[in-house]
Amino acid sequence: MSDVRVAGVGLTPFGNTPERTSRDLFAEASITAFDDSGVSRDDVDALLYGNFMGELAEHQGHHGPLMAEAAGIQAPATRYESACASSGTAVRDAVMRIRNGEDDVVLVGGAERMTNLGTAGATDALAIAADDLWEVRAGMTFPGAYALMAQAYFDEFDGEREDLAHIAVKNHENALNNDKAQYQSAIDVDDVLEAPPVSEPLGLYDACPISDGAAAVVLTSEEYAEEHDLEAPVAITGTGQGGDRMALHDREYLARSPAAREAGTEAYTDAGIDAADVDLAEVHDCFTIAEVLALEALDLFPIGEGISAARDGRTTADGDLPVNLSGGLKAKGHPVGATGASQIAEVAKLLSGDHPNSEFVADATTGLAHNAGGTVASATVHVLEEVSE
């Protein structure tokens, strides 16, 4: 099997740009990724593209060929939909295609246009990632679902809102230097605790924003990178995917994420590492409690201890295990179809020293990207490692 190299990455700024279409956003991200990679568009074997709500936000299906045209390539193109894990799933399949020798160069990424729907419209559109029969029709939204998960965690493992507040503060701090982040502003614990409630015990600053944006990553085989003398010092060495029951009431646990655990275990085994080898992580913090559940599911912290990790300074930029140095979904933003690929881009830049926050992880060699769909009914995990040229 061929090693998979990250040859180039491209991100648009994440934010509130309702006038921009997803094809416009993905075109920008793709241009940046190709410029960064040094790879010719003529060499692309396939486009794998993540998008969740295109039909609802833009009355547009059949995104694959549309985005291939936007990226300026002539190649088979496929759209992936797995809620907020759409482009994480696309990345996983891109890795497998290169490994098995089917492709040498794959453009993988995603985009989402959300703010044109407004808050109510975007919330309603996002809700279709839950079980329509048993959750959506009963009025369940994702703030409500994650509030249930947070309360279940507090009931089982203790913890309090202030613990979650430290996660929000940390991720906003990390976003200050990230020019792609939606929120480049600092907040403090009091700001979080005094913010309007969204769904108890979660408040406004516990939730990620509604975002527009795109991400693109050029992946190549090791052989292609060597043949074309590419600067591609980061490889995707591990990939995993997990699943869980859709509706919360059908699950054994509310305060744990079996899908993420399954994906993480598979990715660690695939890469030949364990959780202790991870130097930095980008995890899916659509709500502050989601970061806690991810850290524990991925064995980065023992069950019941992830809640205090930010408060104790263990996951801050200068902590033992920096988490979400990009700002995470919480502050960088969450254009859902783009998020998984954007996490890959952020980790690759952090490991290669090209990220505004690379100084905090100058000695890091191993990073992890965790992307989740819905209330983690879907999850992908990827291990990225710095490799010698």
C-alpha positions in Angstrom: 0.0 0.0 0.0 1.2 3.5 -0.8 1.6 6.1 2.0 -0.8 9.0 1.6 0.8 12.5 1.5 -0.8 15.8 2.1 0.5 17.8 -0.8 -1.5 21.0 -0.4 -4.4 22.5 1.5 -6.7 25.4 1.0 -9.3 27.1 3.2 -11.6 30.0 2.7 -12.3 32.2 5.7 -15.2 30.8 7.7 -17.9 33.2 8.5 -21.1 35.0 7.6 -21.1 35.4 3.8 -24.7 34.7 2.6 -24.1 36.1 -0.8 -21.4 33.5 -1.7 -22.4 30.2 -3.2 -20.8 26.9 -2.3 -19.3 26.6 -5.7 -17.7 30.0 -5.3 -16.4 29.0 -1.9 -15.0 25.7 -3.1 -13.4 27.2 -6.1 -11.4 29.6 -3.8 -10.3 26.7 -1.5 -9.3 24.6 -4.4 -7.2 27.3 -6.0 -5.3 27.7 -2.8 -4.8 24.0 -2.4 -3.4 23.5 -5.9 -1.2 26.5 -5.5 0.1 25.1 -2.2 0.6 21.6 -3.6 2.4 22.2 -6.9 0.2 19.5 -8.4 -1.3 19.9 -11.9 -5.0 19.8 -12.1 -4.6 17.5 -15.1 -3.2 14.8 -12.7 -6.2 14.6 -10.5 -7.8 11.2 -10.6 -10.9 11.9 -8.6 -12.8 14.6 -6.5 -14.4 13.4 -3.3 -16.6 16.2 -1.9 -18.5 16.6 1.3 -21.7 18.6 1.6 -24.8 18.2 3.9 -27.6 20.6 3.1 -27.1 21.8 -0.5 -30.6 20.9 -1.5 -32.1 22.9 1.4 -29.7 25.9 1.3 -29.2 26.2 -2.4 -31.8 24.0 -4.1 -28.8 22.1 -5.5 -28.1 18.5 -5.7 -25.6 16.5 -7.8 -22.7 18.5 -6.3 -19.8 16.3 -7.5 -19.5 17.4 -11.1 -20.5 21.0 -10.2 -17.6 21.2 -7.8 -15.2 19.5 -10.2 -16.0 22.3 -12.6 -15.6 24.9 -9.9 -12.1 23.4 -9.1 -11.1 23.4 -12.7 -10.6 19.7 -13.0 -11.8 16.9 -15.4 -12.2 13.9 -13.2 -14.9 11.6 -11.7 -16.5 13.4 -8.8 -18.6 12.1 -6.0 -20.5 13.9 -3.2 -20.4 12.5 0.3 -23.1 13.1 2.9 -22.7 12.1 6.5 -24.1 15.1 8.3 -21.3 17.1 9.9 -18.9 14.2 9.1 -19.4 14.5 5.4 -15.9 15.6 4.3 -14.2 13.5 7.0 -15.8 10.5 5.4 -14.7 11.7 2.0 -11.1 12.0 3.3 -11.3 8.4 4.6 -12.3 7.1 1.2 -9.6 9.2 -0.5 -7.0 7.7 1.7 -8.2 4.2 0.9 -8.3 4.8 -2.9 -4.7 6.0 -2.9 -3.5 3.2 -0.6 -5.0 0.5 -2.8 -3.4 2.0 -5.9 -6.6 3.1 -7.6 -5.6 6.7 -7.6 -2.4 8.7 -7.3 -3.9 12.2 -6.8 -7.2 13.0 -5.2 -8.8 16.3 -4.5 -10.9 16.0 -1.3 -12.8 18.6 0.5 -16.2 20.2 1.2 -18.2 23.3 1.5 -21.4 24.5 3.0 -23.6 27.6 2.6 -25.7 28.1 5.7 -26.1 31.7 6.7 -28.5 32.6 3.8 -31.0 30.4 5.6 -31.0 32.5 8.8 -30.7 31.1 12.3 -34.1 29.4 12.3 -33.8 28.0 8.8 -30.3 26.7 9.4 -31.3 25.1 12.8 -34.2 23.4 11.0 -32.0 22.2 8.2 -29.4 20.8 10.6 -32.1 18.9 12.5 -32.6 16.5 9.6 -29.4 14.8 10.7 -31.4 13.5 13.7 -34.1 10.9 13.6 -37.1 12.5 12.0 -39.7 10.1 13.3 -38.6 10.0 16.9 -36.7 13.2 17.5 -37.3 16.0 14.9 -41.1 15.6 15.0 -41.0 15.9 18.8 -39.2 19.2 18.5 -35.6 18.0 19.1 -32.8 20.3 17.8 -29.1 19.7 18.2 -28.7 22.3 21.0 -31.4 20.3 22.9 -29.8 17.0 22.1 -26.3 18.1 23.3 -27.9 19.7 26.3 -29.3 16.2 27.2 -25.8 14.8 26.7 -24.2 17.4 28.9 -26.7 16.9 31.7 -26.2 13.2 31.5 -22.5 13.7 31.8 -22.9 15.9 34.8 -25.2 13.4 36.4 -22.8 10.5 35.9 -19.4 12.1 36.2 -20.0 15.4 38.0 -18.7 18.6 36.4 -20.4 22.0 36.0 -21.0 24.8 33.5 -17.8 26.5 34.5 -15.8 23.5 33.2 -17.5 23.9 29.8 -16.9 27.6 29.9 -13.1 27.0 30.0 -13.4 25.0 26.8 -15.1 28.0 25.0 -12.5 30.4 26.4 -9.6 28.2 25.3 -10.9 27.8 21.8 -11.6 31.5 21.3 -8.1 32.2 22.5 -6.7 29.8 19.9 -8.6 31.4 17.1 -7.2 34.9 17.8 -4.3 34.4 15.3 -6.2 32.2 12.8 -7.1 34.5 9.9 -9.6 31.8 8.7 -11.6 31.8 11.9 -15.1 33.3 12.2 -14.5 34.6 15.7 -11.1 36.2 16.3 -12.1 37.7 19.7 -11.3 36.7 23.2 -13.9 35.9 25.8 -13.7 35.0 29.5 -15.4 32.6 31.8 -17.9 35.2 33.0 -18.9 36.0 29.4 -19.8 32.3 28.9 -21.7 31.9 32.1 -23.6 35.2 31.7 -24.6 34.6 28.0 -28.2 33.8 27.2 -29.2 30.2 27.6 -29.7 28.1 24.5 -30.7 24.9 26.0 -29.9 24.3 29.7 -27.2 23.7 30.7 -25.7 25.1 27.4 -25.6 28.8 26.7 -24.8 30.9 23.6 -21.0 30.6 24.0 -21.2 26.8 24.4 -22.4 26.5 20.8 -20.5 26.8 17.5 -21.8 29.4 15.0 -23.6 29.0 11.8 -21.0 29.3 9.1 -20.2 29.5 5.4 -16.9 28.2 4.1 -14.9 25.6 2.2 -11.9 23.4 2.5 -9.8 21.5 0.0 -6.9 19.1 0.4 -4.7 17.6 -2.4 -3.7 14.1 -1.4 -1.1 12.1 -3.3 0.6 8.8 -3.1 4.1 8.7 -1.7 5.4 7.6 -5.1 3.8 10.5 -6.9 5.1 13.0 -4.4 8.7 11.7 -4.8 8.4 11.5 -8.6 7.3 15.1 -8.8 9.6 16.3 -6.0 6.8 17.7 -3.9 7.2 19.2 -0.5 4.8 17.0 1.4 6.2 16.4 4.8 2.9 15.2 6.4 1.2 11.9 5.8 -2.1 10.5 6.8 -1.0 7.2 8.4 -4.2 6.1 10.1 -7.9 6.2 9.3 -11.0 4.9 11.1 -14.8 5.2 11.0 -17.5 4.3 13.5 -21.2 4.5 13.9 -23.9 4.5 16.5 -27.7 4.4 16.7 -29.3 7.6 15.3 -31.7 8.5 18.1 -30.5 9.3 21.6 -33.1 7.2 23.3 -31.9 4.1 21.5 -28.4 4.4 22.9 -26.9 2.6 25.9 -25.1 5.8 26.9 -25.8 9.5 26.5 -22.5 10.6 28.1 -20.2 8.6 25.9 -19.4 8.4 22.1 -19.0 4.8 21.0 -18.8 5.8 17.3 -15.8 8.0 18.1 -14.2 5.3 20.2 -14.6 2.8 17.4 -13.1 5.2 14.8 -10.3 6.2 17.1 -9.3 2.6 17.9 -9.3 1.7 14.2 -7.2 4.8 13.3 -4.7 4.2 16.1 -4.3 0.5 15.0 -4.0 1.5 11.4 -1.2 4.0 12.1 0.6 1.7 14.6 0.3 4.2 17.5 -1.7 4.6 20.6 -3.4 7.6 22.2 -0.3 8.5 24.2 1.6 9.2 21.0 -0.8 12.0 20.0 0.9 15.5 20.3 -2.1 17.6 19.2 -5.7 17.1 18.3 -8.5 18.8 16.4 -11.8 17.4 17.7 -15.4 18.1 16.8 -16.5 20.7 19.3 -19.9 21.7 17.8 -20.8 22.2 21.5 -18.4 22.5 24.4 -19.6 19.2 25.8 -18.8 17.5 22.5 -15.1 18.3 23.1 -15.2 16.5 26.4 -16.9 13.4 24.9 -14.4 13.3 22.1 -11.4 13.5 24.3 -12.6 10.6 26.4 -13.8 8.4 23.5 -10.4 8.8 21.9 -8.6 7.7 25.1 -6.8 11.1 25.3 -8.3 11.4 28.8 -9.8 8.8 31.1 -13.6 8.6 31.3 -14.8 11.3 33.7 -11.6 13.4 33.4 -12.1 15.2 30.1 -14.5 17.7 31.7 -11.6 19.4 33.7 -8.9 19.2 31.0 -9.3 22.8 29.8 -9.9 24.2 33.2 -6.7 22.5 34.4 -4.7 23.9 31.5 -4.0 20.4 30.0 -5.6 21.1 26.6 -4.6 24.8 26.2 -2.1 25.9 23.7 0.7 25.6 26.2 -0.7 22.5 27.8 0.4 18.8 27.6 -2.0 18.1 24.8 -3.1 21.2 22.8 -6.7 20.7 21.5 -8.3 22.7 18.8 -5.4 25.1 18.1 -7.4 26.3 15.1 -10.1 27.6 17.4 -12.2 24.5 16.8 -15.7 24.5 15.5 -16.5 26.7 18.5 -14.5 29.7 17.3 -13.1 28.9 13.9 -16.7 28.0 12.6 -18.6 25.0 11.4 -19.7 25.0 7.7 -20.6 21.4 8.2 -19.7 19.9 4.8 -16.2 21.5 5.0 -15.3 20.8 8.6 -13.7 17.3 8.3 -11.4 18.4 5.5 -10.6 21.7 7.3 -9.5 19.7 10.4 -7.1 17.7 8.2 -5.8 21.0 6.7 -5.3 22.5 10.2 -3.4 19.5 11.6 -1.2 19.3 8.5 -0.3 23.0 8.8 0.4 22.6 12.5 2.7 19.7 12.0 4.6 21.3 9.1 5.1 24.6 11.0 2.9 26.6 8.6 0.1 27.5 11.1 -0.1 30.7 13.2 -0.1 28.5 16.3 2.6 26.1 15.2 5.0 27.7 17.8 3.0 25.9 20.5 3.7 22.5 19.0 7.1 23.0 17.5 8.2 19.5 18.5 5.0 17.8 17.5 5.2 14.8 15.1 1.7 13.3 15.4 -1.7 14.9 15.2 -5.3 13.6 15.2 -8.5 14.9 13.5 -11.9 13.8 14.8 -15.0 14.6 12.8 -18.5 13.7 14.0 -22.0 13.6 12.4 -25.2 14.5 14.3 -25.0 13.4 17.9 -22.0 11.3 16.9 -24.0 8.7 15.1 -21.2 8.9 12.5 -17.5 9.6 13.2 -14.2 9.5 11.4 -10.7 9.8 12.9 -7.5 10.4 11.1 -3.9 10.2 12.3 -1.4 12.5 10.6 2.3 12.3 11.1 5.3 14.3 10.1 7.5 12.1 7.8 11.1 12.6 6.7 11.6 13.7 3.1 
